[in-house]
Amino acid sequence: MARAPKPPRFYFSLRSPYSWFALLELRQNHPELLDRLEWRPFWEPDPTSAALLADAGGEFPYTPMSRAKQFYILRDVRRLAAARGLALTWPVDRDPWWEPAHLGWFAAERHGLGPAWVDRVSRARWLEGADICDPGVVRALAAELGLDADEVAGAVDDPGIREQGVKALLDVQRDGVFGVPYFLNGTEPYWGVDRLAAFAASFPEPPPAAPESARVPEPVLAGAGSGTTDMSHAGGCG
C-alpha cells in the first residue's frame, strides 16, 4: 500500500517579519490553504534546546549574516510593510530568547489556536514593539487569546513540549530549511514571500475553503516606533 503523502508544510518564525507577511498574504490571497497546511516553527535554539538537539543527532542550520545584508533587510522590510499599509514599530532584541514564544506555540496548537498564536505574537512584535522573548509578554498574549497563561508561559519548563521542540528542529534539518517563510508541497520547496504564489499554484485543485477556526484576525495597524533592531536571523530572511 502506498504511503499517504505528507501534508504541505509552512515553516514560520515568530522572529521574522517575512513569516508574518507570508501569513497575511496567505489569508488575503490564498485563504483556502490555511487549514491544509502543517504549520512548523523555526527558531534559533537556546542552550537547553541545542543540547537536546545535539543528543538527538541534529544540528541547527545557523549561518551568520553580514552587516550589509542586515541593512538591506531593514530597508526591504520597510518597503514591504509600506506596500501592505503597515506602520511597523521596530523591536529591539537586546538579549533574545526565542523559546518562550515558539515553545508557547506548541501549547497554543494543542488547543487549536496555533495560527491565532502566530498572528497575535507577530502583531505584538511588529506592530506594538513588544518583547516576545519576555515570558511576561508571552503570558499576557496567552491570556488575551483565552489560553491558560501558566501553561503557555510554562512551556519552556515542560519536558514534553521541549521534546516536541527538538522533533520540530530535527524536521527543520531533514526538510533542508535554511530560512523563513519556507513552504513544502511534497518534496518541492519554496523559500520566501515572493515564492508563495508559486507554492499556491502547485496544488492541482483548489482545496476547500478554510473553516473559521483556521483563520486569523485582521491586523490592527499601529504607529511607527523609533527603535532599531538587529534584523538578521539564522539562514537569512525570505
N, CA, C and O of each residue as an XYZ file, in Angstrom:
952
protein
N       0.849     -1.188      0.000
C       0.000      0.000      0.000
C       0.886      1.240      0.000
O       1.816      1.342      0.800
N       0.602      2.169     -0.887
C       1.396      3.402     -0.972
C       1.137      4.268      0.255
O       0.009      4.373      0.738
N       2.196      4.879      0.739
C       2.040      5.761      1.889
C       1.356      7.060      1.483
O       1.569      7.584      0.390
N       0.535      7.560      2.388
C      -0.140      8.831      2.116
C       0.901      9.945      2.057
O       1.837      9.954      2.856
N       0.753     10.876      1.130
C       1.719     11.978      1.042
C       1.669     12.863      2.281
O       0.617     13.012      2.904
N       2.797     13.441      2.631
C       2.839     14.359      3.763
C       2.049     15.611      3.421
O       2.070     16.064      2.277
N       1.358     16.170      4.394
C       0.644     17.423      4.119
C       1.639     18.534      3.812
O       2.775     18.486      4.284
N       1.237     19.529      3.034
C       2.140     20.653      2.758
C       2.497     21.373      4.049
O       1.679     21.481      4.963
N       3.718     21.861      4.111
C       4.222     22.470      5.330
C       4.535     23.953      5.135
O       4.960     24.393      4.067
N       4.307     24.696      6.204
C       4.636     26.119      6.256
C       5.557     26.320      7.450
O       5.112     26.273      8.597
N       6.838     26.544      7.186
C       7.792     26.853      8.244
C       7.780     28.354      8.500
O       7.964     29.155      7.583
N       7.565     28.718      9.748
C       7.470     30.117     10.140
C       8.404     30.386     11.320
O       8.789     29.465     12.040
N       8.754     31.633     11.503
C       9.470     32.062     12.696
C       8.765     33.281     13.251
O       8.431     34.206     12.510
N       8.540     33.285     14.545
C       7.911     34.432     15.189
C       8.875     35.603     15.296
O       8.473     36.705     15.670
N      10.118     35.381     14.980
C      11.094     36.463     14.929
C      11.013     37.234     13.619
O      11.316     38.427     13.582
N      10.608     36.567     12.547
C      10.766     37.105     11.197
C       9.558     37.896     10.704
O       8.433     37.401     10.765
N       9.773     39.115     10.218
C       8.660     39.844      9.612
C       8.208     39.188      8.313
O       7.039     39.292      7.941
N       9.118     38.519      7.626
C       8.768     37.871      6.365
C       7.759     36.735      6.581
O       6.864     36.525      5.763
N       7.915     36.018      7.679
C       6.931     34.984      8.011
C       5.547     35.594      8.206
O       4.542     35.057      7.739
N       5.518     36.719      8.900
C       4.218     37.359      9.136
C       3.639     37.896      7.842
O       2.440     37.763      7.601
N       4.477     38.504      6.998
C       3.989     38.956      5.694
C       3.393     37.786      4.905
O       2.367     37.935      4.242
N       4.045     36.624      4.981
C       3.533     35.449      4.275
C       2.175     35.034      4.821
O       1.279     34.670      4.059
N       2.021     35.089      6.147
C       0.732     34.745      6.741
C      -0.356     35.709      6.291
O      -1.467     35.288      5.968
N      -0.042     37.004      6.268
C      -1.020     37.983      5.802
C      -1.416     37.726      4.349
O      -2.585     37.850      3.986
N      -0.430     37.367      3.521
C      -0.724     37.101      2.119
C      -1.521     35.814      1.949
O      -2.410     35.739      1.101
N      -1.209     34.811      2.745
C      -1.999     33.576      2.712
C      -3.460     33.874      3.018
O      -4.361     33.413      2.318
N      -3.678     34.646      4.064
C      -5.045     34.951      4.470
C      -5.774     35.767      3.414
O      -6.955     35.541      3.152
N      -5.064     36.723      2.802
C      -5.714     37.613      1.847
C      -5.919     36.950      0.485
O      -6.987     37.080     -0.115
N      -4.900     36.242     -0.004
C      -4.943     35.737     -1.375
C      -5.156     34.238     -1.501
O      -5.573     33.757     -2.555
N      -4.873     33.488     -0.428
C      -4.992     32.032     -0.509
C      -5.609     31.470      0.771
O      -5.038     30.557      1.366
N      -6.746     31.983      1.208
C      -7.312     31.522      2.481
C      -7.688     30.044      2.467
O      -7.791     29.413      3.519
N      -7.891     29.495      1.267
C      -8.253     28.085      1.164
C      -7.121     27.156      1.602
O      -7.347     25.970      1.842
N      -5.916     27.687      1.705
C      -4.777     26.857      2.104
C      -4.581     26.791      3.613
O      -3.874     25.911      4.104
N      -5.195     27.709      4.354
C      -4.858     27.857      5.765
C      -5.069     26.579      6.571
O      -4.240     26.249      7.419
N      -6.151     25.859      6.326
C      -6.412     24.649      7.101
C      -5.747     23.427      6.495
O      -5.808     22.335      7.061
N      -5.117     23.607      5.357
C      -4.467     22.480      4.685
C      -2.986     22.375      5.052
O      -2.377     21.317      4.898
N      -2.427     23.450      5.526
C      -1.007     23.489      5.832
C      -0.701     22.858      7.185
O      -1.489     22.941      8.127
N       0.456     22.232      7.250
C       1.023     21.797      8.523
C       1.995     22.892      8.957
O       3.029     23.098      8.321
N       1.665     23.582     10.025
C       2.467     24.716     10.493
C       3.648     24.187     11.293
O       3.472     23.348     12.176
N       4.855     24.672     10.989
C       6.065     24.166     11.622
C       6.938     25.337     12.080
O       7.301     26.177     11.256
N       7.286     25.417     13.370
C       8.095     26.533     13.865
C       9.583     26.370     13.560
O      10.106     25.258     13.487
N      10.231     27.489     13.387
C      11.669     27.562     13.092
C      12.232     28.658     13.977
O      11.788     29.802     13.892
N      13.197     28.336     14.822
C      13.777     29.349     15.703
C      15.188     28.916     16.110
O      15.536     27.736     16.055
N      15.984     29.902     16.520
C      17.322     29.622     16.998
C      17.220     29.055     18.415
O      16.697     29.725     19.307
N      17.711     27.831     18.637
C      17.527     27.191     19.945
C      18.405     27.795     21.034
O      19.511     28.267     20.773
N      17.882     27.769     22.271
C      18.673     28.178     23.417
C      19.607     27.022     23.803
O      19.510     25.947     23.211
N      20.495     27.210     24.766
C      21.437     26.136     25.109
C      20.768     24.813     25.473
O      21.278     23.744     25.137
N      19.624     24.884     26.160
C      18.939     23.644     26.525
C      18.434     22.922     25.283
O      18.662     21.722     25.125
N      17.754     23.641     24.405
C      17.250     23.025     23.169
C      18.402     22.555     22.292
O      18.323     21.491     21.678
N      19.484     23.351     22.229
C      20.628     22.974     21.396
C      21.261     21.678     21.892
O      21.652     20.826     21.094
N      21.360     21.533     23.211
C      21.942     20.305     23.767
C      21.039     19.103     23.485
O      21.525     18.031     23.124
N      19.724     19.280     23.649
C      18.791     18.193     23.351
C      18.833     17.834     21.871
O      18.762     16.662     21.503
N      18.950     18.850     21.035
C      19.023     18.621     19.594
C      20.293     17.843     19.243
O      20.249     16.907     18.444
N      21.415     18.229     19.836
C      22.677     17.529     19.576
C      22.593     16.080     20.054
O      23.087     15.175     19.382
N      21.971     15.858     21.211
C      21.814     14.498     21.727
C      20.993     13.630     20.785
O      21.168     12.413     20.724
N      20.076     14.291     20.037
C      19.224     13.565     19.085
C      19.897     13.437     17.710
O      19.302     12.905     16.772
N      21.125     13.920     17.600
C      21.853     13.814     16.339
C      21.578     14.932     15.369
O      21.883     14.813     14.183
N      20.998     16.033     15.860
C      20.648     17.139     14.981
C      21.573     18.325     15.137
O      22.394     18.378     16.052
N      21.430     19.267     14.238
C      22.206     20.497     14.264
C      21.389     21.595     13.619
O      20.804     21.390     12.556
N      21.341     22.768     14.253
C      20.564     23.865     13.699
C      21.345     24.535     12.575
O      22.548     24.758     12.712
N      20.679     24.862     11.458
C      21.383     25.416     10.298
C      21.658     26.913     10.427
O      21.076     27.726      9.708
N      22.549     27.264     11.348
C      22.842     28.678     11.573
C      23.916     29.170     10.609
O      24.956     28.533     10.441
N      23.650     30.312      9.980
C      24.626     30.966      9.113
C      24.703     32.434      9.511
O      23.700     33.143      9.422
N      25.870     32.909      9.947
C      25.990     34.332     10.307
C      25.638     35.230      9.123
O      25.908     34.892      7.971
N      25.035     36.373      9.423
C      24.618     37.304      8.379
C      25.544     38.511      8.339
O      25.925     39.044      9.381
N      25.899     38.934      7.149
C      26.778     40.086      7.004
C      26.052     41.364      7.417
O      24.824     41.436      7.410
N      26.852     42.373      7.777
C      26.279     43.668      8.145
C      25.532     44.289      6.966
O      24.484     44.911      7.140
N      26.094     44.110      5.747
C      25.440     44.662      4.564
C      24.062     44.047      4.367
O      23.115     44.746      4.008
N      23.944     42.739      4.601
C      22.643     42.085      4.434
C      21.664     42.550      5.503
O      20.474     42.712      5.234
N      22.164     42.764      6.713
C      21.285     43.255      7.772
C      20.666     44.597      7.385
O      19.464     44.804      7.556
N      21.494     45.513      6.859
C      20.975     46.815      6.466
C      20.025     46.695      5.282
O      19.047     47.438      5.195
N      20.302     45.762      4.368
C      19.387     45.559      3.252
C      18.025     45.099      3.767
O      16.989     45.589      3.318
N      18.031     44.166      4.704
C      16.774     43.634      5.232
C      15.971     44.731      5.924
O      14.748     44.783      5.793
N      16.649     45.602      6.655
C      15.935     46.719      7.286
C      15.166     47.534      6.246
O      13.996     47.860      6.442
N      15.832     47.856      5.148
C      15.172     48.634      4.093
C      14.079     47.830      3.410
O      13.005     48.353      3.112
N      14.356     46.566      3.165
C      13.401     45.722      2.457
C      12.117     45.552      3.268
O      11.017     45.625      2.720
N      12.262     45.326      4.563
C      11.092     45.149      5.418
C      10.260     46.430      5.454
O       9.030     46.374      5.431
N      10.922     47.570      5.510
C      10.181     48.833      5.482
C       9.372     48.965      4.191
O       8.210     49.372      4.217
N       9.999     48.616      3.058
C       9.289     48.694      1.773
C       8.080     47.770      1.750
O       6.983     48.177      1.371
N       8.290     46.523      2.158
C       7.206     45.548      2.121
C       6.075     45.937      3.076
O       4.899     45.759      2.758
N       6.434     46.464      4.233
C       5.413     46.901      5.188
C       4.614     48.069      4.623
O       3.388     48.094      4.735
N       5.297     49.035      4.018
C       4.605     50.186      3.440
C       3.665     49.755      2.329
O       2.564     50.291      2.204
N       4.091     48.791      1.520
C       3.244     48.306      0.432
C       1.987     47.630      0.955
O       0.981     47.549      0.251
N       2.044     47.146      2.189
C       0.892     46.470      2.800
C       0.116     47.395      3.727
O      -0.825     46.963      4.395
N       0.508     48.670      3.770
C      -0.182     49.625      4.620
C       0.074     49.430      6.101
O      -0.763     49.792      6.928
N       1.238     48.855      6.449
C       1.569     48.580      7.837
C       2.645     49.540      8.317
O       3.668     49.712      7.654
N       2.422     50.161      9.457
C       3.416     51.035     10.078
C       4.070     50.255     11.210
O       3.485     50.092     12.281
N       5.293     49.772     10.964
C       5.943     48.901     11.931
C       6.513     49.681     13.105
O       6.987     50.807     12.956
N       6.457     49.059     14.269
C       7.162     49.524     15.443
C       8.330     48.575     15.642
O       8.131     47.414     16.002
N       9.536     49.049     15.414
C      10.687     48.145     15.366
C      11.039     47.615     16.742
O      11.252     48.402     17.665
N      11.106     46.301     16.903
C      11.507     45.719     18.186
C      13.016     45.829     18.380
O      13.770     45.925     17.412
N      13.446     45.813     19.625
C      14.866     45.837     19.958
C      15.194     44.533     20.680
O      14.718     44.289     21.788
N      16.010     43.704     20.041
C      16.336     42.386     20.602
C      17.665     42.469     21.340
O      18.713     42.143     20.783
N      17.618     42.909     22.596
C      18.854     43.103     23.358
C      19.423     41.777     23.860
O      20.636     41.574     23.825
N      18.586     40.900     24.312
C      19.043     39.606     24.831
C      18.020     38.551     24.411
O      17.275     38.043     25.248
N      17.982     38.221     23.116
C      16.893     37.389     22.598
C      16.895     35.967     23.148
O      17.929     35.308     23.252
N      15.715     35.536     23.486
C      15.466     34.153     23.922
C      14.157     33.744     23.254
O      13.079     34.141     23.697
N      14.250     32.956     22.193
C      13.095     32.692     21.344
C      12.218     31.545     21.817
O      11.137     31.323     21.273
N      12.675     30.816     22.826
C      11.887     29.676     23.313
C      10.516     30.047     23.883
O       9.543     29.362     23.567
N      10.387     31.090     24.702
C       9.053     31.362     25.275
C       7.950     31.469     24.230
O       6.883     30.878     24.397
N       8.191     32.212     23.158
C       7.150     32.379     22.140
C       6.974     31.130     21.285
O       5.849     30.751     20.959
N       8.092     30.485     20.919
C       7.983     29.350     19.998
C       7.541     28.060     20.691
O       6.745     27.303     20.136
N       8.047     27.806     21.890
C       7.531     26.656     22.625
C       6.106     26.925     23.091
O       5.305     25.999     23.215
N       5.791     28.189     23.349
C       4.405     28.534     23.666
C       3.469     28.216     22.529
O       2.291     27.934     22.754
N       3.980     28.257     21.290
C       3.146     27.886     20.135
C       2.641     26.456     20.257
O       1.498     26.176     19.897
N       3.470     25.547     20.758
C       3.036     24.150     20.899
C       1.867     24.048     21.876
O       0.940     23.265     21.665
N       1.914     24.835     22.936
C       0.793     24.845     23.886
C      -0.463     25.403     23.232
O      -1.557     24.874     23.427
N      -0.306     26.471     22.456
C      -1.463     27.050     21.761
C      -2.007     26.082     20.721
O      -3.221     25.940     20.577
N      -1.127     25.424     20.008
C      -1.541     24.470     18.979
C      -2.313     23.307     19.588
O      -3.247     22.778     18.984
N      -1.915     22.923     20.778
C      -2.595     21.841     21.497
C      -4.078     22.156     21.682
O      -4.913     21.254     21.751
N      -4.391     23.448     21.761
C      -5.778     23.877     21.962
C      -6.410     24.435     20.687
O      -7.434     25.116     20.739
N      -5.799     24.143     19.556
C      -6.363     24.567     18.276
C      -6.165     26.023     17.944
O      -6.849     26.555     17.069
N      -5.236     26.689     18.628
C      -5.030     28.120     18.414
C      -3.628     28.433     17.893
O      -3.120     29.538     18.082
N      -3.009     27.451     17.238
C      -1.675     27.687     16.697
C      -1.618     28.843     15.718
O      -0.786     29.733     15.895
N      -2.472     28.879     14.677
C      -2.443     30.005     13.741
C      -2.745     31.342     14.410
O      -2.119     32.353     14.092
N      -3.697     31.349     15.330
C      -4.023     32.591     16.037
C      -2.837     33.067     16.869
O      -2.600     34.269     16.991
N      -2.091     32.120     17.441
C      -0.911     32.475     18.217
C       0.154     33.121     17.328
O       0.743     34.138     17.696
N       0.396     32.531     16.167
C       1.387     33.087     15.245
C       1.014     34.519     14.873
O       1.866     35.407     14.878
N      -0.239     34.739     14.557
C      -0.667     36.076     14.159
C      -0.574     37.065     15.307
O      -0.087     38.182     15.134
N      -1.045     36.651     16.488
C      -1.067     37.601     17.613
C       0.340     37.950     18.075
O       0.626     39.113     18.359
N       1.214     36.967     18.155
C       2.580     37.235     18.592
C       3.306     38.082     17.544
O       4.085     38.968     17.894
N       3.055     37.814     16.278
C       3.684     38.606     15.219
C       3.222     40.050     15.268
O       4.030     40.966     15.113
N       1.925     40.264     15.482
C       1.423     41.631     15.588
C       2.009     42.342     16.805
O       2.338     43.527     16.751
N       2.134     41.591     17.913
C       2.709     42.188     19.114
C       4.146     42.624     18.860
O       4.570     43.687     19.314
N       4.882     41.810     18.143
C       6.291     42.129     17.880
C       6.447     43.263     16.884
O       7.233     44.184     17.105
N       5.694     43.200     15.776
C       5.975     44.108     14.662
C       5.091     45.344     14.613
O       5.453     46.333     13.974
N       3.950     45.307     15.267
C       3.101     46.489     15.289
C       3.099     47.194     16.638
O       2.822     48.391     16.721
N       3.410     46.446     17.696
C       3.325     47.009     19.038
C       4.679     47.131     19.726
O       4.776     47.706     20.810
N       5.735     46.588     19.094
C       7.071     46.679     19.674
C       7.255     45.859     20.934
O       8.146     46.147     21.732
N       6.421     44.831     21.130
C       6.508     44.012     22.333
C       7.721     43.082     22.269
O       8.122     42.632     21.195
N       8.288     42.807     23.430
C       9.417     41.884     23.538
C       8.873     40.473     23.705
O       8.542     40.062     24.817
N       8.779     39.727     22.604
C       8.181     38.394     22.663
C       9.128     37.372     23.285
O       8.764     36.206     23.434
N      10.342     37.797     23.652
C      11.245     36.922     24.392
C      10.971     36.981     25.897
O      11.501     36.171     26.658
N      10.164     37.915     26.314
C       9.834     38.117     27.724
C       8.686     37.184     28.110
O       7.590     37.307     27.562
N       8.914     36.256     29.042
C       7.829     35.352     29.449
C       6.585     36.079     29.935
O       5.472     35.572     29.792
N       6.767     37.271     30.514
C       5.608     38.038     30.954
C       4.745     38.484     29.791
O       3.517     38.472     29.884
N       5.386     38.884     28.679
C       4.646     39.253     27.478
C       3.930     38.036     26.909
O       2.772     38.123     26.502
N       4.619     36.911     26.883
C       4.011     35.668     26.385
C       2.796     35.298     27.226
O       1.766     34.884     26.694
N       2.920     35.446     28.524
C       1.808     35.133     29.428
C       0.600     36.031     29.126
O      -0.534     35.556     29.078
N       0.850     37.325     28.923
C      -0.242     38.263     28.655
C      -0.924     37.958     27.322
O      -2.149     38.028     27.223
N      -0.145     37.624     26.306
C      -0.720     37.304     24.997
C      -1.547     36.027     25.066
O      -2.595     35.922     24.428
N      -1.071     35.053     25.844
C      -1.829     33.804     26.006
C      -3.183     34.079     26.655
O      -4.209     33.567     26.209
N      -3.177     34.882     27.698
C      -4.431     35.210     28.378
C      -5.372     35.953     27.449
O      -6.584     35.738     27.483
N      -4.819     36.827     26.619
C      -5.638     37.584     25.678
C      -6.376     36.667     24.705
O      -7.503     36.952     24.301
N      -5.720     35.552     24.332
C      -6.339     34.596     23.408
C      -7.229     33.575     24.114
O      -7.790     32.688     23.471
N      -7.355     33.697     25.421
C      -8.179     32.764     26.167
C      -7.482     31.469     26.508
O      -8.133     30.493     26.881
N      -6.168     31.445     26.387
C      -5.389     30.265     26.742
C      -5.013     30.305     28.212
O      -5.086     31.353     28.854
N      -4.609     29.156     28.741
C      -4.103     29.090     30.107
C      -2.725     29.734     30.116
O      -1.770     29.172     29.579
N      -2.618     30.905     30.719
C      -1.363     31.659     30.678
C      -0.227     30.892     31.336
O       0.909     30.949     30.866
N      -0.515     30.177     32.414
C       0.527     29.400     33.089
C       1.032     28.278     32.192
O       2.231     28.003     32.153
N       0.132     27.637     31.479
C       0.529     26.545     30.589
C       1.426     27.047     29.463
O       2.448     26.436     29.153
N       1.035     28.161     28.856
C       1.802     28.674     27.722
C       3.146     29.228     28.180
O       4.181     28.919     27.591
N       3.130     30.047     29.234
C       4.377     30.625     29.728
C       5.294     29.555     30.312
O       6.515     29.711     30.320
N       4.702     28.474     30.798
C       5.493     27.390     31.380
C       5.971     26.368     30.371
O       6.566     25.358     30.748
N       5.720     26.611     29.097
C       6.128     25.649     28.070
C       7.638     25.414     28.074
O       8.098     24.316     27.759
N       8.416     26.452     28.434
C       9.882     26.312     28.441
C      10.346     25.313     29.491
O      11.454     24.785     29.395
N       9.510     25.048     30.495
C       9.866     24.109     31.566
C       9.115     22.793     31.460
O       9.189     21.957     32.360
N       8.392     22.609     30.359
C       7.601     21.393     30.150
C       8.439     20.399     29.347
O       8.717     20.649     28.174
N       8.853     19.266     29.955
C       9.695     18.302     29.233
C       9.047     17.777     27.957
O       9.727     17.537     26.960
N       7.718     17.599     27.994
C       7.028     17.107     26.806
C       7.088     18.106     25.665
O       7.300     17.723     24.514
N       6.902     19.386     25.975
C       6.969     20.408     24.928
C       8.410     20.600     24.470
O       8.653     20.828     23.285
N       9.362     20.512     25.382
C      10.772     20.573     24.967
C      11.072     19.443     23.965
O      11.791     19.645     22.986
N      10.518     18.267     24.222
C      10.717     17.141     23.306
C      10.074     17.425     21.950
O      10.659     17.128     20.908
N       8.872     17.999     21.963
C       8.236     18.400     20.709
C       9.097     19.411     19.961
O       9.214     19.360     18.736
N       9.698     20.330     20.715
C      10.549     21.332     20.100
C      11.748     20.713     19.410
O      12.112     21.126     18.309
N      12.361     19.733     20.040
C      13.505     19.050     19.434
C      13.079     18.335     18.156
O      13.787     18.392     17.150
N      11.940     17.668     18.185
C      11.449     16.994     16.973
C      11.217     18.009     15.851
O      11.509     17.737     14.687
N      10.688     19.183     16.216
C      10.452     20.220     15.208
C      11.767     20.705     14.616
O      11.858     20.918     13.407
N      12.790     20.882     15.451
C      14.089     21.324     14.972
C      14.767     20.247     14.121
O      15.497     20.565     13.182
N      14.528     18.983     14.448
C      15.037     17.904     13.596
C      14.369     17.939     12.226
O      15.007     17.667     11.210
N      13.082     18.274     12.205
C      12.377     18.399     10.918
C      12.953     19.536     10.085
O      13.035     19.437      8.861
N      13.355     20.632     10.761
C      13.998     21.732     10.053
C      15.204     21.216      9.273
O      15.395     21.547      8.103
N      16.009     20.402      9.944
C      17.207     19.854      9.307
C      16.834     18.864      8.203
O      17.398     18.919      7.111
N      15.901     17.972      8.475
C      15.533     16.946      7.499
C      14.901     17.547      6.251
O      15.096     17.041      5.146
N      14.145     18.622      6.426
C      13.475     19.242      5.278
C      14.363     20.266      4.570
O      13.941     20.884      3.592
N      15.584     20.446      5.058
C      16.505     21.356      4.397
C      16.139     22.820      4.534
O      16.460     23.621      3.656
N      15.476     23.184      5.619
C      15.044     24.566      5.819
C      16.240     25.415      6.254
O      16.978     25.030      7.161
N      16.426     26.546      5.621
C      17.544     27.425      5.954
C      17.095     28.853      6.210
O      17.920     29.697      6.561
N      15.825     29.146      6.046
C      15.276     30.475      6.280
C      13.764     30.402      6.155
O      13.206     29.381      5.752
N      13.119     31.490      6.504
C      11.656     31.514      6.503
C      11.145     32.777      5.815
O      11.848     33.783      5.724
N       9.890     32.699      5.329
C       8.996     31.548      5.296
C       9.480     30.507      4.299
O      10.068     30.831      3.267
N       9.222     29.261      4.629
C       9.654     28.141      3.805
C       8.467     27.201      3.662
O       7.877     26.767      4.652
N       8.130     26.898      2.434
C       6.973     26.052      2.151
C       7.423     24.766      1.475
O       8.381     24.760      0.702
N       6.729     23.687      1.771
C       6.975     22.407      1.114
C       5.652     21.831      0.639
O       4.691     21.746      1.403
N       5.608     21.437     -0.624
C       4.481     20.672     -1.151
C       5.071     19.386     -1.714
O       5.677     19.384     -2.785
N       4.886     18.299     -0.982
C       5.576     17.076     -1.335
C       7.060     17.259     -1.048
O       7.451     17.543      0.085
N       7.874     17.098     -2.066
C       9.317     17.308     -1.918
C       9.764     18.622     -2.533
O      10.958     18.917     -2.567
N       8.816     19.416     -3.019
C       9.161     20.659     -3.709
C       9.193     21.822     -2.727
O       8.175     22.129     -2.107
N      10.360     22.483     -2.572
C      10.469     23.589     -1.615
C      10.255     24.940     -2.272
O      10.519     25.129     -3.460
N       9.765     25.879     -1.461
C       9.569     27.268     -1.888
C       9.992     28.158     -0.727
O       9.434     28.067      0.366
N      10.985     29.026     -0.965
C      11.506     29.883      0.101
C      11.203     31.345     -0.201
O      11.507     31.849     -1.282
N      10.603     32.005      0.766
C      10.401     33.438      0.663
C       8.984     33.841      0.318
O       8.224     33.073     -0.273
N       8.642     35.068      0.700
C       7.316     35.609      0.412
C       7.052     35.630     -1.091
O       5.926     35.397     -1.530
N       8.081     35.907     -1.870
C       7.883     36.017     -3.318
C       7.707     34.665     -3.995
O       7.469     34.613     -5.202
N       7.818     33.574     -3.249
C       7.564     32.237     -3.800
C       6.200     31.696     -3.370
O       5.822     30.587     -3.746
N       5.472     32.473     -2.588
C       4.194     31.994     -2.075
C       3.194     31.734     -3.193
O       2.464     30.744     -3.151
N       3.150     32.610     -4.192
C       2.209     32.412     -5.297
C       2.519     31.120     -6.049
O       1.606     30.390     -6.436
N       3.808     30.837     -6.255
C       4.188     29.594     -6.936
C       3.822     28.383     -6.090
O       3.385     27.363     -6.622
N       3.998     28.490     -4.776
C       3.592     27.404     -3.878
C       2.091     27.162     -3.984
O       1.657     26.016     -4.105
N       1.296     28.226     -3.941
C      -0.159     28.080     -4.034
C      -0.563     27.475     -5.370
O      -1.508     26.689     -5.440
N       0.148     27.838     -6.424
C      -0.170     27.316     -7.762
C       0.235     25.863     -7.937
O      -0.152     25.224     -8.915
N       1.016     25.330     -6.989
C       1.476     23.945     -7.117
C       0.413     22.932     -6.745
O       0.615     21.732     -6.931
N      -0.714     23.386     -6.223
C      -1.807     22.472     -5.885
C      -2.675     22.266     -7.119
O      -3.110     23.243     -7.729
N      -2.940     21.008     -7.502
C      -3.665     20.761     -8.753
C      -5.107     21.225     -8.741
O      -5.643     21.610     -9.780
N      -5.741     21.196     -7.580
C      -7.134     21.605     -7.486
C      -7.284     22.552     -6.312
O      -6.579     22.419     -5.311
N      -8.202     23.514     -6.423
C      -8.434     24.398     -5.270
C      -8.911     23.600     -4.077
O      -9.919     22.901     -4.177
N      -8.212     23.681     -2.933
C      -8.679     22.983     -1.747
C      -9.930     23.639     -1.195
O     -10.246     24.771     -1.561
N     -10.654     22.942     -0.312
C     -11.859     23.536      0.268
C     -11.526     24.772      1.076
O     -10.405     24.933      1.558
N     -12.519     25.647      1.219
C     -12.332     26.893      1.962
C     -11.981     26.597      3.410
O     -12.456     25.613      3.977
N     -11.169     27.426      3.999
C     -10.756     27.240      5.382
C     -11.928     27.521      6.314
O     -12.672     28.479      6.103
N     -12.102     26.680      7.360
C     -13.136     26.987      8.352
C     -12.741     28.195      9.171
O     -11.575     28.591      9.181
N     -13.699     28.778      9.853
C     -13.425     29.974     10.637
C     -12.344     29.736     11.679
O     -11.576     30.647     11.987
N     -12.267     28.491     12.245
C     -11.292     28.202     13.287
C      -9.866     28.291     12.789
O      -8.948     28.500     13.582
N      -9.660     28.135     11.474
C      -8.302     28.157     10.925
C      -7.878     29.552     10.511
O      -6.714     29.773     10.176
N      -8.794     30.482     10.531
C      -8.470     31.822     10.041
C      -7.938     32.683     11.177
O      -8.225     32.444     12.350
N      -7.174     33.666     10.813
C      -6.586     34.552     11.803
C      -7.145     35.947     11.602
O      -7.530     36.306     10.489
N      -7.197     36.740     12.669
C      -7.854     38.051     12.573
C      -7.049     39.032     11.753
O      -5.849     38.859     11.538
N      -7.736     40.073     11.297
C      -7.067     41.148     10.572
C      -6.121     41.877     11.521
O      -6.437     42.044     12.699
N      -4.960     42.315     11.019
C      -4.050     43.051     11.891
C      -4.587     44.429     12.227
O      -5.301     45.054     11.442
N      -4.222     44.882     13.412
C      -4.568     46.229     13.830
C      -3.346     47.101     13.578
O      -2.269     46.825     14.108
N      -3.502     48.148     12.776
C      -2.363     48.988     12.447
C      -1.928     49.791     13.661
O      -2.751     50.220     14.470
N      -0.618     49.987     13.775
C      -0.075     50.749     14.889
C       0.872     51.792     14.354
O       1.359     51.687     13.228
N       1.130     52.790     15.154
C       2.048     53.839     14.730
C       3.472     53.344     14.690
O       3.827     52.404     15.401
N       4.298     53.971     13.861
C       5.701     53.576     13.747
C       6.451     53.986     15.000
O       6.185     55.034     15.589
N       7.416     53.122     15.406
C       8.234     53.431     16.559
C       9.579     53.963     16.122
O       9.858     54.068     14.928
N      10.408     54.297     17.085
C      11.713     54.862     16.787
C      12.847     53.909     17.109
O      14.015     54.279     16.994
N      12.511     52.641     17.526
C      13.545     51.697     17.903
C      14.293     51.166     16.700
O      13.838     51.266     15.561
N      15.450     50.599     16.981
C      16.207     49.911     15.953
C      16.378     48.471     16.372
O      16.143     48.128     17.531
N      16.784     47.623     15.445
C      16.911     46.213     15.756
C      17.923     45.559     14.856
O      18.194     46.029     13.751
N      18.481     44.464     15.340
C      19.312     43.608     14.510
C      18.362     42.671     13.790
O      17.791     41.768     14.401
N      18.192     42.882     12.500
C      17.196     42.134     11.734
C      17.700     40.789     11.238
O      16.947     40.043     10.612
N      18.971     40.462     11.509
C      19.497     39.206     10.994
C      18.838     38.046     11.708
O      18.478     38.154     12.880
N      18.678     36.925     10.998
C      18.325     35.684     11.669
C      18.840     34.522     10.876
O      19.117     34.633      9.682
N      18.965     33.401     11.554
C      19.699     32.269     11.004
C      19.235     31.891      9.624
O      18.037     31.758      9.375
N      20.171     31.721      8.736
C      19.841     31.302      7.394
C      19.364     32.410      6.503
O      19.188     32.196      5.304
N      19.147     33.586      7.043
C      18.652     34.689      6.228
C      17.147     34.746      6.238
O      16.486     33.790      6.645
N      16.607     35.840      5.801
C      15.172     36.018      5.728
C      14.697     35.743      4.325
O      15.466     35.851      3.370
N      13.408     35.382      4.190
C      12.828     35.158      2.880
C      12.362     36.422      2.272
O      11.841     36.417      1.157
